[in-house]
Amino acid sequence: MSERPNAPAYAPARDDAAGAADAAALFRRAFGAEPAGVWAAPGRVNLIGEHVDYAGGICLPFALAQRTFAAVAPRADGRLRLVSDFDGAEAEPVEIALAEVGPGSPAGWAGYAAGAIWAQQAAGDLPADLGGFDIAITSDVPVGGGLSSSAALECSVALAARELAAEAPDEAARRRLVTACMRAENEVVGAATGGLDQRIALLGEAGSALAIDFGADTDEQVPCDLGAAGLELLVIDTRAAHSLADGQYASRRGVIDAVAAAAGAEVLREVADPLAHAEAWAAGSVPAGEDPDRWADTVRRRVGHVLSENERTTAAIAQLRAGDFAGFGESMCASHASLRDDYEVSCAELDLAVDTAMAHGALGARMTGGGFGGSAIALVRAEDEREVAGAIAAAFAEAGFTAPAFLAATPSGGARRVG
């Protein structure tokens, strides 16, 4: 029987055995040898707490079942060879000397992987005379979907390199890997990241979300058994263009960082009366050609989002613990409204996904990730999931948008060796 029009397409999630086998097969085809092992790291979905990690705020992500698999073997000549089958096509391997890895080198996806090794060497967690690696990558995390495909790549390779060249990391060492992977993305790739993605990829636990307080530098597992409540979290990858390296993410973060710095603080959360400081900073930093009143309003709304999102996230954590999913859904919707109207990081596709989900019975919905495309999430009754997905697919077709992809999100474990 043929598939009905606009039937929703779901992203796969390979288990340990299948992912390890596929990564090892890619390794053999590319390099003509067997890998020393296969490591996997998950994508993530952030339930709430968006664009606040770099402001010292509070976030609530969980790790996805969709993962990136890295088959790896050590070398002895100080070089890296990297190959992937992103987009279903095997490209020619990227080859680079470890000594040549640094800001902007190598370019593209290989920079995330090579950077995760470079940053560990720079921190003294891997030897300076490291022999190098052959690395083959296959992934179920949608690239450009705002589900942290970049951190999944960084963390799978970082963990593999650590275990092959040093030792299996304890929790403290995993936390250093978080820092290394952040540095890879910030310095080698040149994409601003606040650390949420790397933290959940390395520290996530099955069945839980991770409440991360970036101001206090603490995190706590929060049970997240949606199935017991008859609910599912539907992820909608809008397939709208999404890139954090194009300056939009950095421009939002730049305002928040500048207001904090002008107040003499490292992050906005440390600032007393942040709105007053935002007004003062805005008055002295009007961009050329910008109306001063309009600029002041923009800065107020940017800072206002961070403040209100922290309040919402604190409330949402309590709602999740109490099983108040109706209240949790309301917090999700309020978060999306703030991201759309005050932080201005949504887009037509994200708004359509959220609005359609709510019109078809979702308890709550919001964009997730950095925005400007990427994914939305909807908290739905399990029996309604396919209906909601179908309605969104139909709405996208009617609007002339690229067909979205879907996945049913399950709180899963963090990075580990799988083969």
N, C-alpha and C positions, 0 to 999 in steps of 0.2 A: 504494500500500500504506500502511495507517495505521501511525503510529508505535507501537512497542511500549510497554506501560505502564512508567513510570519511566525511559524513555530519557533519558539525560543531555542537557541543553541547554547549548550552548557559546556563550560571549560572542563577538561579532564583533570583528574588528580591521581597520578600513578602511585602505587604503593611502593614500599621499599624495594621489593624484588624487581618489579618492572622498571622502576626508575634507575636502579643500579645496573640492570642488564642493558638498558638502552644507552646509558652513559658509557659503560664499558665497551659496548659495540662501536660507538662513535670513536672512542679512543683507539680501538684496534684499527679501524678504517683509516684514521688520520695518521697514526704513528707506527702502525705495524708491530705493536707490542701490547702486553697486558698492563693495565694500571695497577698501582700498589693498593688502591682502594677507591671507594666512592663515598663522598660526603654530600649531605643534602641540607639545605636551609630553606625555610618557608617564606612565602610572601606574608603580608599582613593586611588586616582590615582594622581601621581605627573606629571604634564604636562612637566615640565622642572625645572632644578635646583637640580641636584642629587649629593649626597655626599658633600654638602656644608653647610648644616644646622649647623653642629657642628664646622664649620670654620667661623661662623659669616656671612654666605652668604645669598643668595636670592633664594627662592623657589616659585613654583606656583602650588600648589595642588588644587584639589577640592574633595568634599565628594561624595561618591557613593550612589546609591539607595540601594545597598546591605548592610545589617546591621546585627549587633549582638543584639539579644533581651535577656534581663535579667529580669526574674520574681523573685521578691525579697519579703521577709517578715522578720520583725525583730524578734530576739530571746531575751531571758533574762538571758542566762547562760554564756555569754562571749565566745561563740563558733561560728564557721562558718561551714555550711554544703553546699557543692557545687556539682552540677551535671550538665552534659552537654550531648548533643547528637551529638557531633562532629563526623564526618565520618558516620553519620546515625545510630550510635550505642549508646545506653544508658549505660554508665558505672556506677559502684557503686559510690555513693556519696563520695566525699573527705570530711573528717571531721578534723578540727583542732581548737585548742583554739586560740583566738586572741593573747594571750600572747606569743604563740609559732611562730607567723608569723615573718619572718625576712629573711635575706639573705639566699637563698637556700631552704627556707621552707615556704609553701609547694612546692614540685617540680612539674614540668610540667605545664599544662595550668592553673591549679588552682592558681599558684603563681602570675599570672597577676592580677587575680581578688582579691585575698586576699591582694596582695601588694598595690592595689589601695585604700583599706581601711586602711591598716597599715600606708601608707604614709600620709594620711589625719590626722590620730591620731597623728603621729609624728610632724606634722606641727601645731597642735592645732586646726584644723578645724573640727575634730570630738572629742567627749568626750573620755577621757582616760578610763572611766568605761563603754564603749559601750557594749550593751548587745549581739551583734552578729547578724548574718543573716543566713537565708536559701536562697540559690541562685540557680536558674535553668537557663541554658544558651542554646540557640539555635541560629544558625548563618547562614547567606547566604554569608558571606565574605569567599572566598576560603582560607583555612588554608595553609600556605606555599606558597601562590601565590604572595607574595611581595605587597599585597594590604592592609597591615596594619590590619590584623585580630587581632593581639595582642593589638593594641591601641583601636580597637573597643570593645574588651572584657574589657579592663581596664576602658575605659570611660563610658560604659554602667553601670558597677557596681559602679564606683566612683560617678556618678551622682545619682544613686538610693540610695546609702548609705547617701549621703549628704542630699537629700530631705527627707528621712525617719528619719534621726537622728538629722537634724538641720533645714534647710530651703531651698527652691528653690534658687539656686545661681543666683546672678546678674552677669553682665559681668566680674566684677573684681573677683568674686568668681570662675567663670568658668576658668579664667586665673590661679587661684591658683590650680584648678583641673588639668590643663595641667601639672603644675609642679609636682603635686602628682603622676600623672600617669607616667610621665617620671621617677620619683624616683622609682616607683614600678618596672619598667622594668630594670632600671640600677642596682638597689641594691638587690631586692628580686629575680628576675629572673636571673640577671647577663648578660643581653644582652644590648650592647651599643645602645643608641638611642639619637638622637639630638633634638627631640621635634617636628619635622614637623608633625608626624602622630597624636600625641595627640592634637596638636593645631587645625588642620583642623577637627578632629573628634568632637571637642567641640565648634568650632567657625564657621564652614562652613555654608554657606547660599545657598539655592536653586537658581539656575540660575547664580551662580558666582563661579569663582576661587578665591583663597585667595593668594595675593602676600605677602609673609612673608619675612621681612628683619630681620634676626636674629642678625645682628650686631647692628642695631638700636633698636631692640626689638619692631618693629612695624609691623602692617599688614593692608592690605586694600583689600576690595572686588573689584574684576575686573569682569565686566559682561562677560559672556561666553555663548553666545547663538549660539551654533554651528548649531542648527536646522534651524535658520533663514538664514544661509548661505548654506543650503543644505548639511551639513556635519555631520558626526558622529565620535565619538572617539571609536574605537574598541579596547577592551582590550583582550589580548591573554595570558591566564594563561598556561605557557608552561608545567606545571606539573613536571618540573625538580626539583630535590631536592633543597630546599631553607631553610637555617637556619642562623639567624644572631648571634646565640650563639656559633657557631663553630670556632670563632676566625678570620675568614677572614675579616668581617666588622671591627672588633676591630683592626686588623693589619693595615688596610688602615688608619683608624682614628688615630691610634697611631703615624704614621709618621707625619700627619698634626699637631696634638697636640704638638708633640715634637719639630717641627720646630718653632711653635709659642712660646713655652715656652723658647726655646733657645734664641729667640729674645726679651724675656722679655714681651711678650704679652699674653693675655688670649686666643685669637683666631687668626687664620692666617690673617684674613681680617684687623687686626690692625697693621700688620707688614709692614713697609716700605721696599721696595726692597726684597720681599719674596724669589725670586729665588736665590739671593745672600746668604741669610740666609740658604736656603735649601742646597746650595752647602757646606757651612761651617759646618752645622750640619752633613751632610752625611759623610764628611771627617773624622769626629770624632766618628762615630757610625757604622762602617762597621761590619755587623754580622760575626760571626766566620765562616770561610770557604767561604765567599762571595768575589767575585772579586770587588775591590774598584771602578773601573771605571763603572762596571755594576751597582753597588749599587748607585753610584752618579747619573747615568742616571735614575734609577728607582725613586729615590727621586725627581729629577727634573720633571719627568713626573707626579708624584702624585700631587705635588704642582701646576704644570702647568695646570692640569685638573681643580682644584678648581678655579684658576684665570680665565681661559677661560670660565668656566661654569657660573660664576657670570656675565661676560660680555654678554654671550648668553642669560641668563635669563632676564637681564635688557632689551635687545633688543626684546626678545619674548613678554614681558609684553606690550611694546609699539606696537608691531605688533598685538597682540590680541585686544588691545583697538582700533586700527585703522582698524580692520577687514582685515588685510593683512595676510590671511591664507596661501598663497603660501610662504611668508617669514617665517611665523611661522613654517611651515613644514620643511623648510631648517634648521631652528634653531634646531628642533628636531633631524634631521639627524646628524648634527654636534655634538650635545650632545652625541648621541649614539657612534659615532666614537671615541670621547674622552674617554668615559667610557670603551669602548672596548680596545683601544690601549694604553691610558695613565694611566687610573686608574685600568684597567684589572679586571673588575668586571662582565663582560659579560660571556656568555658561548655559546656552539654550538647551543642550542635550541633557545636562545634569538636572536642570530645573524640570524638564519634561519627564524624566525618569521619576523624580521625587513626586511631582504633582500627580502623575498617573498612578503610582503606587498608592498614594493616599486616597485617591478617588476610588480605588478598588479594594479598600478595606485594610490597608496596612496600619499597624499601630503607630508607626513612626517611620520617617525616611529622611535621609540627608546625603549630601555629597560626602565623600571620604577621601583622604589624601590631600595633596597640595592644591588640587583644583585645576582650573583652566582646561577642562577635559578630564579624562580618567573615569573614575567609578563613583557610583552612588550605592547606598545600602538601604534596604527596607526590612523592617521587622514585621513579619507576616505570620498568620496562622498557617501551620504546616499544610492543612488541606487546601489553602488558598494559593500556595506558592506558584504552581504552574499557571493558574489563572492570572495572577498578577504579572508574571513574566510574559505571558502571551499578550496581555493588554499593553504592556510597555513596548514589546516588539511591534505590535500593530500601530501604536502611536508614533513610533520612530519611522515606520514605513510611510505613514500618512504625511509626516512632516518632511519627508525626503532625506532623512538622516541615514547614515550608515547603520546597518542592522547591528544591534547590541549583542553582546555575549553575556551569559549569566553563569553564576556558580552559587551553590548552596554552601555557605561558610560554616565550617565546624572548628571550634577552638582546638588547636593542635599543638604538638610539641615543637621545640626549637631545633636549632642546627645540631646534627649528629652524624656519625658514620653509619652508613646503611649497607655497605658492601666491601 
